[in-house]
């Protein structure tokens, strides 16, 4: 055959093969899309029918387990339950609560005076910020300056502090913060912000302050609506899972890859309450859609990895943690159920399944001090899954959350008899509260590190252990203290629910240590670099949650007439109390 004819025939074959390959690719794509389309049609909660109001919910909760769970070794399971001694102690506490004040040990403490010390600390912190950096999103107390997250700033610290200043009766400071927000803040600006932080701090702060104003300060609600409308654009992804960053001035479709699980699942209290106040039920639909996707995704005995794909709606992370990127997923499952007066049982079921998973796989007890702690699971997607005895300070929220879930916010004096599951949860809450107290009181400064590791073997030794015979170990990189609130938050909730005076005393010890070591002359308070040194070196930073959460929880802990009823309010993860409601 002549060469030119062979070349021509070869080109025709290549063209034919290319066409055939393209057809096969298109056919495979259609086959792949059909199950997805069918799955979407089976989950109308992700796209409500046009004939129905946007608020109608038809959730599809799956009990499907991740296939990798079958590869986990049997000895990974601990199946924690309260011991007979722990249950007996808890029964004594319940009986004392029902008996009333005459059965509680007398206290000589002047709680009104201690509460005023917290007010004084709040005034000092606010005065330094207002003098050096009023309106700035961040404050550096050592260098006496502020910094914004966008060119103009969006009032992070002012919005975050509003309800704390109101609840403490600091009306002049409140007016200063409110005036800045009302007259100098605009959200119509260029810049990117953290969707999670802006929602829980600024949106949550505005909504809470609006409520505590008697729902009369409409300027705060207008600001919340303006901000919510810009942040809500982030939900416009294929699954509804938003990216971690929100663009304030953008009408485009956001791009999101793998996202933080906790950040995606910690937007709902705020957007649902905004929907209730404004009547714009699209806010609710968008926020709920995220939870619908998560409810539908396979899990590990109720536990979820710390990352989720915004493309597939499936959990993708390698690790399971109740610390960073995992914590408030579990917190908001319970609190969303409480927020709407326990009207959405799927949320409570998801929370209970998760806590069962915690007790099955994550609870451990140290060998010397007998400290109960919550560890992590590493490499969960394969047969080499491993338990890690690492516990972030963030995990200390769980003590209070377990207590809240055990009684639904009722004090033991008023709660009906508890089921065995709730008794176990409350016993675990008390044990974790004690461990978190040790994370403070075992250090030379009396303040907790950012991360702690626990001894697993009594024969194990380490240069990083806090006490000579203790079980808590802290590497140098984890010894800083950011004035975090999680431990005092749990002390507050445990005090409110159990009535045990020790939780108030623990809180006072923490406050005394903060006031002694974190206070900076003429500059309020600053984070600390190393809680194992005396004196601990200061950092040139102070987080907004110090006033918004830490001082607020201490103030409420020391109050004899707490204005925030746990039956009528739910705290968002930034300690902004929002009222419960019905749709």
C-alpha positions in Angstrom: 0.0 0.0 0.0 1.4 3.5 -0.9 2.6 5.4 2.1 0.3 8.4 1.6 -2.8 6.1 1.5 -1.7 4.3 4.7 -1.2 7.7 6.4 -4.7 8.9 5.3 -6.3 5.7 6.5 -4.4 5.9 9.8 -5.7 9.5 10.3 -9.3 8.3 9.7 -8.9 5.5 12.3 -7.5 8.0 14.8 -10.4 10.4 14.2 -12.9 7.5 14.6 -11.2 6.3 17.8 -11.3 9.9 19.2 -15.0 10.2 18.4 -15.7 6.9 20.0 -13.7 7.8 23.1 -15.6 11.1 23.4 -19.0 9.3 23.2 -17.9 6.8 25.8 -16.8 9.7 28.1 -20.1 11.5 27.7 -22.1 8.3 28.3 -20.1 7.6 31.5 -20.6 11.1 32.7 -24.3 10.8 32.2 -24.3 7.5 34.1 -22.4 9.1 36.9 -24.7 12.1 37.1 -28.0 10.0 37.1 -27.4 8.6 40.7 -26.5 12.0 41.9 -29.7 13.5 40.3 -31.8 10.7 41.7 -30.2 11.2 45.1 -30.9 14.9 45.0 -34.5 14.2 44.0 -34.8 11.9 47.1 -33.6 14.8 49.4 -36.0 17.6 48.8 -34.7 19.4 51.9 -31.7 20.4 49.8 -34.0 22.1 47.3 -37.6 22.6 48.7 -40.5 22.1 46.3 -41.8 25.3 44.8 -45.2 24.6 46.1 -44.0 24.5 49.7 -42.7 27.3 52.0 -38.9 27.5 52.3 -39.1 26.6 56.0 -40.6 23.2 55.4 -38.1 20.5 56.5 -38.0 16.9 55.2 -34.7 15.6 56.5 -33.1 12.3 55.5 -30.9 11.1 58.3 -28.7 8.1 57.5 -27.5 5.5 59.9 -25.0 4.4 57.3 -21.5 3.8 58.7 -18.3 4.6 56.9 -17.0 1.3 55.4 -13.6 1.9 57.1 -15.2 1.4 60.5 -15.3 -2.3 59.9 -11.5 -2.3 59.7 -11.0 -0.7 63.1 -9.4 -3.1 65.7 -11.7 -4.4 68.4 -9.5 -3.2 71.2 -10.0 0.4 70.1 -13.5 0.3 71.7 -13.7 1.3 75.4 -17.5 1.6 75.9 -17.2 4.0 78.8 -19.9 3.9 81.4 -20.1 5.6 84.8 -18.9 3.4 87.6 -21.0 2.4 90.5 -19.0 4.8 92.7 -19.6 7.7 90.2 -23.3 6.9 90.0 -23.5 6.8 93.8 -21.8 10.2 94.0 -24.1 11.6 91.4 -27.1 10.3 93.2 -26.0 12.1 96.4 -25.7 15.4 94.3 -29.1 14.9 92.9 -30.7 14.3 96.3 -28.9 17.4 97.7 -30.2 19.5 94.7 -33.7 18.4 95.3 -33.4 19.0 99.1 -32.5 22.6 98.4 -30.1 25.2 100.0 -30.3 23.6 103.5 -28.6 20.5 102.2 -25.8 22.4 100.4 -22.6 23.3 102.3 -22.5 26.8 103.5 -20.2 29.3 101.7 -18.5 32.2 103.3 -17.6 33.7 99.9 -18.9 37.1 99.0 -20.1 36.3 95.5 -21.4 39.8 94.9 -17.9 41.1 95.5 -16.3 38.5 93.3 -18.8 39.3 90.5 -17.8 43.0 90.8 -14.2 42.0 90.4 -15.1 40.6 87.0 -17.0 43.8 86.1 -13.9 45.7 87.0 -11.7 43.5 84.8 -14.2 44.0 81.9 -14.1 47.8 82.4 -10.3 47.7 82.4 -10.1 45.6 79.2 -12.7 47.8 77.4 -11.1 51.1 78.4 -7.7 50.0 77.0 -9.2 48.9 73.8 -11.4 52.0 73.4 -8.4 54.3 74.1 -6.0 52.7 71.7 -8.1 51.0 69.0 -11.8 51.6 69.2 -13.5 49.9 66.3 -10.6 47.9 65.2 -11.1 44.2 64.6 -8.0 43.2 66.7 -6.2 44.8 69.6 -2.5 44.6 70.5 -2.3 45.6 74.2 1.5 45.8 74.5 2.0 48.0 71.4 -1.2 50.0 72.1 -2.6 49.7 68.6 -5.3 47.9 66.6 -5.6 46.2 63.3 -8.5 45.4 60.9 -9.3 42.2 58.9 -10.5 44.3 56.0 -9.5 47.8 54.8 -12.3 49.5 56.8 -12.9 46.9 59.5 -16.2 45.3 60.4 -16.4 45.9 64.1 -15.4 42.5 65.3 -14.5 43.4 68.9 -17.2 46.0 69.4 -20.0 43.6 68.2 -18.5 40.7 70.2 -18.5 42.7 73.4 -22.0 44.3 73.2 -24.1 41.8 75.1 -21.4 41.4 77.8 -21.4 45.1 78.4 -25.2 45.1 78.5 -25.6 42.2 80.9 -23.0 43.7 83.3 -24.9 47.0 83.3 -22.0 48.9 81.8 -24.3 51.3 79.9 -21.6 53.9 79.0 -19.3 51.3 77.5 -22.3 49.7 75.7 -23.3 53.1 74.2 -19.7 53.6 73.0 -19.6 50.2 71.3 -23.1 50.5 69.9 -22.5 54.0 68.6 -19.4 52.9 66.6 -21.3 50.0 65.0 -24.4 52.1 64.2 -22.6 55.0 62.7 -19.2 53.9 61.4 -19.5 50.3 60.2 -20.4 49.3 56.7 -20.4 45.8 55.3 -20.5 47.1 51.7 -16.7 47.0 51.3 -14.0 45.0 49.5 -12.4 42.2 51.5 -12.6 38.6 52.6 -13.5 37.5 56.2 -13.8 34.2 58.0 -17.4 33.1 57.5 -17.4 31.2 60.8 -15.8 33.9 63.0 -17.8 36.7 61.5 -21.0 34.7 61.9 -20.5 33.7 65.6 -18.9 37.0 66.7 -20.4 39.8 64.7 -23.7 38.4 63.5 -24.3 36.6 66.8 -23.3 39.7 68.8 -25.6 42.0 66.9 -28.6 39.6 67.2 -28.0 39.0 70.9 -27.7 42.7 71.6 -30.8 43.4 69.6 -32.7 40.9 71.8 -31.4 42.3 75.1 -32.4 45.8 74.0 -35.9 44.5 74.3 -36.0 44.1 70.5 -36.3 47.9 70.2 -32.9 48.9 68.8 -33.8 48.3 65.2 -30.5 49.6 63.9 -28.8 46.5 65.3 -31.2 44.3 63.4 -30.7 46.2 60.2 -27.0 45.7 60.6 -27.4 42.0 61.3 -29.6 41.7 58.2 -27.2 43.5 56.0 -24.3 41.4 57.2 -26.3 38.2 57.0 -27.3 38.9 53.4 -23.6 39.2 52.4 -22.4 36.2 54.3 -25.3 34.0 53.1 -24.0 34.2 49.5 -21.3 31.7 50.7 -24.0 29.0 50.8 -24.4 29.1 47.1 -22.3 26.0 46.3 -23.4 22.8 44.7 -24.0 21.1 48.1 -24.6 24.1 50.2 -21.4 23.5 52.2 -19.8 27.0 52.3 -16.2 27.9 51.9 -14.3 29.0 55.0 -13.9 32.5 53.6 -16.7 34.9 52.8 -16.3 37.7 50.2 -18.2 40.8 51.4 -18.8 42.3 48.0 -19.4 39.5 45.6 -22.3 38.2 43.5 -20.4 35.2 42.0 -20.7 31.6 42.9 -18.2 30.8 45.7 -15.7 28.0 45.3 -15.2 25.6 48.2 -13.1 22.4 48.3 -12.5 20.6 51.6 -13.8 22.7 54.5 -13.6 22.6 58.3 -16.4 20.4 59.7 -17.0 22.5 62.8 -17.0 25.8 60.9 -19.6 24.6 58.4 -21.8 23.3 61.2 -21.6 26.3 63.4 -23.6 28.9 61.5 -27.1 27.6 62.1 -28.1 29.2 65.4 -27.4 32.6 64.1 -29.0 32.3 60.6 -32.0 30.6 62.0 -32.6 33.3 64.5 -32.0 35.9 61.9 -34.7 34.2 59.7 -37.1 34.3 62.7 -36.6 38.0 63.3 -36.6 39.2 59.7 -39.1 36.7 58.2 -36.6 35.9 55.5 -36.8 32.1 55.6 -34.2 31.8 53.0 -31.6 32.3 55.7 -33.0 29.2 57.5 -33.2 27.1 54.3 -29.5 27.8 53.5 -28.2 27.1 56.9 -30.3 24.0 57.4 -29.2 22.7 54.0 -25.7 22.3 55.4 -26.9 20.2 58.3 -29.1 18.1 55.9 -26.0 17.2 53.9 -24.1 16.3 57.1 -27.0 14.2 58.4 -27.0 12.3 55.1 -23.3 11.5 55.1 -21.8 8.2 56.5 -20.1 8.5 59.8 -17.9 6.5 62.2 -20.3 5.4 65.0 -21.8 9.0 65.0 -18.4 10.6 65.0 -17.2 12.7 62.0 -13.8 13.7 60.7 -12.6 17.3 60.9 -13.0 18.0 57.1 -15.9 17.8 54.7 -16.0 18.1 51.0 -18.1 20.9 49.6 -18.2 19.1 46.3 -19.5 15.7 47.4 -21.0 16.5 50.8 -19.0 13.6 52.3 -16.6 13.8 55.3 -13.0 13.6 54.0 -10.7 14.3 57.0 -8.2 11.7 58.3 -8.8 12.5 62.0 -11.6 12.6 64.5 -11.3 15.3 67.2 -13.6 17.2 69.6 -11.0 19.9 69.5 -10.1 22.2 66.6 -12.3 21.8 63.5 -14.5 19.3 65.2 -15.8 20.7 68.5 -18.8 22.9 67.7 -20.3 20.4 65.2 -21.4 18.4 68.3 -22.2 21.5 70.3 -24.6 22.9 67.6 -26.4 19.5 67.0 -27.7 19.7 70.6 -28.2 23.5 70.7 -30.2 23.6 67.4 -32.6 21.1 68.9 -32.9 23.2 72.0 -33.2 26.5 70.0 -36.5 25.5 68.4 -38.0 24.1 71.6 -36.9 20.5 70.9 -39.1 20.4 67.8 -36.5 18.7 65.5 -35.8 15.2 66.9 -33.4 14.2 64.2 -30.9 16.7 65.6 -31.2 15.3 69.1 -30.8 11.8 67.6 -27.6 12.8 65.8 -26.2 14.3 69.0 -27.0 11.2 71.1 -25.4 9.0 68.4 -22.3 11.1 68.5 -22.0 11.1 72.3 -22.4 7.3 72.2 -19.5 7.3 69.8 -17.5 9.5 72.1 -18.1 7.1 75.0 -17.3 4.1 72.8 -14.0 5.3 71.3 -12.7 8.6 72.8 -12.9 8.4 76.6 -9.8 7.4 78.5 -8.5 7.6 82.1 -5.0 8.4 83.1 -3.1 5.8 85.3 -1.8 7.9 88.2 -4.2 10.9 88.7 -7.2 9.0 87.5 -8.1 11.9 85.1 -10.9 11.2 82.6 -10.1 12.9 79.2 -11.2 12.9 75.6 -8.6 11.8 73.1 -8.5 11.8 69.3 -8.6 9.1 66.5 -5.9 9.4 63.8 -6.0 7.9 60.3 -9.6 6.8 60.7 -10.1 5.9 57.0 -7.9 2.8 57.2 -6.9 -0.2 59.2 -4.1 1.8 61.0 -6.4 3.9 63.0 -4.8 5.0 66.2 -5.9 6.6 69.5 -4.1 9.8 70.5 -4.1 10.9 74.2 -4.2 14.6 73.0 -6.8 17.0 74.4 -7.1 20.6 73.3 -8.3 23.2 75.7 -11.2 23.6 73.3 -12.5 20.1 74.3 -13.3 21.4 77.7 -16.6 22.7 76.3 -17.8 19.2 76.3 -18.2 19.0 80.1 -20.8 21.7 80.0 -22.4 20.5 76.8 -22.9 17.0 78.2 -24.5 18.4 81.4 -26.8 20.6 79.2 -27.8 17.6 77.2 -28.4 15.4 80.2 -31.1 17.7 81.7 -32.0 19.8 78.6 -30.9 22.8 80.7 -33.0 22.1 83.8 -31.4 22.3 87.2 -31.3 18.9 88.9 -33.6 20.3 91.5 -36.3 20.7 88.8 -35.4 17.9 86.4 -37.4 14.7 86.1 -35.6 11.4 86.9 -32.8 10.9 84.5 -32.4 7.9 82.2 -29.2 5.8 82.4 -27.8 7.4 79.3 -28.3 10.9 80.8 -26.8 9.7 84.1 -23.7 8.5 82.3 -23.5 11.8 80.4 -23.8 13.9 83.5 -21.2 11.7 85.3 -18.8 12.1 82.4 -19.5 15.8 82.4 -18.4 16.1 86.1 -15.3 13.9 85.4 -14.2 16.1 82.5 -14.9 19.2 84.5 -12.4 17.9 87.1 -9.8 17.1 84.4 -10.1 20.6 82.9 -9.7 22.1 86.4 -6.4 20.1 86.7 -5.2 21.5 83.4 -5.3 24.8 85.2 -4.4 24.1 88.7 -1.5 21.7 88.0 0.5 24.4 86.2 2.7 26.9 88.2 0.6 29.8 87.0 -2.7 28.2 87.6 -3.6 28.7 83.9 -4.1 26.0 81.3 -2.1 25.3 78.2 -3.6 25.3 74.7 -3.1 21.6 74.4 -2.4 18.8 76.9 -1.3 15.2 76.4 -2.1 12.5 79.0 0.0 9.7 80.2 -1.3 6.3 79.0 1.2 4.1 80.9 2.1 4.5 84.6 5.7 3.6 83.7 5.9 6.4 81.0 8.1 9.4 81.9 8.5 12.7 80.2 10.3 16.0 80.7 7.0 17.8 79.8 4.8 16.6 82.7 3.3 19.3 84.8 3.7 17.5 88.2 6.4 15.1 89.2 3.9 12.2 89.6 1.2 13.8 87.3 -0.4 12.6 84.1 -0.6 15.8 82.2 2.2 16.6 79.8 2.6 19.8 77.8 5.3 20.2 75.1 6.9 23.7 74.8 5.0 24.6 71.6 1.6 24.1 73.4 2.2 26.0 76.6 0.5 29.3 75.6 -2.8 30.5 77.1 -5.1 32.6 74.9 -7.6 33.5 77.8 -9.9 30.8 76.5 -13.4 30.4 77.8 -14.2 26.7 77.4 -13.4 25.6 81.0 -15.2 28.4 82.8 -18.1 27.9 80.4 -18.4 24.3 81.6 -17.9 25.4 85.3 -20.9 27.8 84.7 -23.1 25.1 83.1 -22.2 22.5 85.7 -23.0 25.0 88.5 -26.3 25.9 87.0 -27.3 22.3 86.5 -25.9 20.5 89.6 -25.8 23.3 92.1 -22.4 22.1 93.4 -20.5 25.1 94.9 -17.1 23.7 93.9 -17.6 24.8 90.3 -17.9 28.5 91.4 -14.8 28.1 93.6 -12.9 26.7 90.6 -14.0 29.6 88.5 -12.8 32.1 91.1 -9.4 30.4 91.2 -9.2 30.7 87.4 -10.2 34.4 87.5 -7.6 35.1 90.2 -4.9 33.6 88.1 -6.0 35.6 85.0 -6.0 38.8 87.0 -2.6 38.1 88.5 -0.7 37.0 85.4 -2.6 38.3 82.3 -3.3 41.8 83.4 -1.1 44.5 81.8 -0.8 47.8 83.5 -2.8 50.4 81.6 -3.4 48.0 78.7 -6.1 45.6 80.0 -5.2 42.0 79.6 -2.9 40.0 77.2 -2.5 36.4 76.2 0.4 34.4 77.8 3.2 32.6 76.1 4.1 29.9 78.6 1.9 29.0 81.6 4.7 26.9 83.1 6.9 29.9 83.6 6.6 32.4 86.5 5.8 35.1 85.6 4.4 33.9 82.2 5.6 36.1 79.3 2.9 38.2 77.7 1.9 38.1 74.0 1.0 41.3 72.2 -2.6 40.1 71.6 -5.9 39.6 73.3 -8.7 37.7 71.7 -12.2 39.1 71.4 -13.6 36.0 73.2 -11.9 37.1 76.4 -14.6 39.8 77.0 -17.3 38.1 74.9 -17.0 34.7 76.6 -14.5 34.2 79.4 -15.5 37.3 81.5 -19.2 36.9 80.7 -19.3 33.3 81.9 -17.4 34.2 85.0 -19.8 37.1 85.7 -22.8 34.7 85.3 -21.1 32.0 87.3 -20.8 34.4 90.3 -24.3 35.8 89.9 -27.0 34.9 92.5 -29.6 36.2 90.1 -28.6 34.9 86.6 -30.7 36.7 83.9 -30.0 33.9 81.4 -32.3 30.9 82.0 -31.0 27.8 80.3 -34.6 26.9 79.6 -35.2 30.1 77.7 -31.9 30.8 76.1 -29.2 29.0 74.2 -25.6 30.3 74.0 -24.0 30.3 70.6 -20.4 29.1 70.5 -19.2 32.7 71.2 -21.3 32.9 74.3 -24.0 35.2 72.8 -27.3 34.2 74.5 -30.1 33.8 72.0 -33.7 33.1 72.9 -35.4 29.9 72.1 -38.4 30.1 69.8 -41.0 28.3 67.7 -41.4 28.7 64.0 
